[in-house]
Amino acid sequence: MIPPNNKGDHHPDLLRVDAPGNLLVALYNGSGATTVSPAGTLLKLVNVPSSHHTNLAVG
């Protein structure tokens, strides 16, 4: 469900659910965050210039 990256093993850290029911996942050692639909489809992968994400703010 979460695509591999070129920086080694990454894993989900913080999980949040938005209003439509999508799962937002911070990727520790993954350089970003991802959004997954309730059906398990990867909707979005956002890359950011830091690799250790442990929290997401939605607003």
C-alpha positions, 0 to 999 in steps of 0.5 A: 500500500505504501510505496518503497523509497530509495532511503531504506526501510520506512514505516508508518508513524502517526495515523489520522483520519480525515472527514471523508474517511481517508487515512493520512500517514506520516512516514518515519524515514520516508521523507513524507506523508501519504493518503490512503482511501478507505478502500486501500488505494494510495491517493497521494504521496507528499515528499518533503525535505526531511525524513523523520515525520512523526506528526501530522496537522490537518486543518 
